[in-house]
């Protein structure tokens, strides 16, 4: 089989992740308070306190109720998202160039895989951090979204690893 088609398809799949994450980064730069409020709600465990006071009494020692720290953590997350989005774009570009024979495909694929690992790790980190702050209580849709994003990243990694 011609290497063009699998490499081109891989470039497209990585570019879709890059585009999705780029929109998220854009929104976090353009409208930061929209996600920042939800992020702070997780850290302060306000929904846990409201919806499950018994659980809150057990784990409330984990809460962060420092607006400056919440702000710094949110900006750190957005910086990580922006970095991973840039890496994804570079990975997609590398695969596209490899599909046309301009660069070798093994290093292009390896770079794209590293970028997709970053994508998957972002959402794994959100899932782990959310679990620490018990976001399954009150923020279950966010937890489900993070699970989906991890699965998306793993599926992309599988596609990158199995194509010729």
C-alpha positions, 0 to 999 in steps of 0.5 A: 500500500502506498504510504501516502494514505495512512500518513495523510489519514493520521495527519488528519486525525491529529489535526482534528485533535489539534483544532479541538484543543485550539478552540478550547485554548482560544476560549480560555484566552478570550473568555477565561472566566467561563472555565475558570469558575468551574475550575475554582468550583472543583478546587473549593469543593463547593458542590461536594459540600452542597450535595454530599455533606458527609463526604465533604466532612471526610475529604474537605481537607483537600480543598483549595480556597485561595483565589490567587492559587486557583488563578495560577493553577488555571493559567498553568493548565491553559499554558499546558493546553496551548503547548499541547495544541502547538505540539499537535499542530506540529505533529499533524504537519510532520505527518502531512509532510511525511505523506508527501515524502518530504520528511521521513515518516518514523520521526514524524509519527514518533513526534505526533505520538508524543503530542497525542500522549500530551493530549491524553495526559492533559485529560488524565491529569484533569481526571486525576485532579478532579478525583482528588477534589471529588468532582464526581459529585456535582461535576459528573458531566465534566468527569465524563467528558474527560473520560471521553477525551482520554479514550479519544487520545488512546484511539488516536495513539492506537491509529498512529501505532498500527498504521504502516 
